[in-house]
Amino acid sequence: MGVISEKGDGFILLRLEGSVDIACGAELKTALLQALQSGGEVRIDAAAATYFDVATMQLLWAGEREAKQRGVTYGCREEFPESIRIAWREAGFDEIRRLDGTSQLSGEGD
């Protein structure tokens, strides 16, 4: 399915749906860059995602790092689906925080 970008009042929501992989990598990168450049809060919603490949994880992780450098709030609206959280951990990525500041990988040593 891919990436859907929605603009709200002071935030941009990136909705990730279905299998998000290298085939939609350019779309995700463009959406992340535009969201970060907006200066508003960047919200990630992956509730309808079924799969992330490593390229997707790299882009989301890099987006969080870039947001920190820019002073932009960046995070997930809620936990990723369990299968994606497992893949995220197995790939060895640092966690992505939820917007409430809690760990995306809850229950993993927090």
N, C-alpha and C positions, 0 to 999 in steps of 0.2 A: 504494500500500500504506500507507505512513505511518510512524508513530512507535510504537516499542515501548519501554516503560520497564521496566528490570529493576533491582531493588535487590540489591546484594551487600554483603559485609562491608566497610563503610567507603567504599563508592562507589555511584553510580547510573550505570548504563549506558543510554544512549539509542541504540537501534538504529534507524537510518533505512533504510527499504527501498523499492525501486521509485521511482516518481516522487513526490518530496516538493515540494509546491507550495502555493499559497495555500489550496487546499482543505483542507489539514491544518495550516495556519498556527496556528490557535487551539490545536490539540492540541499542536503543537511548543512554542508559547509556554508553555502550562501545564506541560508536562513539564520544560522548562528551568527555569522558576521554582521548581517543586517540588524539582528536583535541586539548584539553588543554595541554596535555603533549608535543605536537609538538612545543609549544612556539610561533607559528605563530598566526595570526589573526584567530578568529573563526567567521564564517559568517553563520547565520541561514537564510534559504529561506523557507518560509511557504506559498508562493503564491498559491501552488497547494494543500494545506491542506484543508480538509473540516471539521475536528473535532479534538480537543485535549481533552483528559480526564484529570482529576486532576493529575494523576501520570505523564503525559507528561508535564503539566505546572510546577509541582514540579521539575522535572529534568532540564527543561530549566532555571528556576529561580535559582536553585542550581548551574547550570553551569555558570551563570553570576556572582554569588557570588564568585565562585572558580576562575574564570578568573580575577576578581578584585584583589583577594589575590595573584595571580601569576603575576600580571602586564601584562596580556594578553588582547588584544583588543577583545571584544566579542559583537556582536550585530546582528540585523536583517537587511537584505538587503533592505527591504521595509516593509510597514505595513502588519500585519497579516490580513487575510480576516475578514470582519466585524463580522461574527458569532463567530469567535475565540476571537476577541477583547472583545466582549460582555461577553463570557464565562470567559475570563481571569479576567475581572473586577468583575463579579459576584462571582468568586471564592475567591476574596480578595487578589490576588497576587500583589506585587509591579510590577511596569512596567518594561519591558525590553526595553532598548534603541535601536534605530536603529543605524547603523554604523555612520551615520552623526551626532549622538549625540542628535537627537530630540526624543521626546517621542513616544513610540509605541502606546500609548493610546491617540493620538493627539486629541485635542479638549476637553480633560478632565481635565481642570484646569491648563494647562501649560501656 
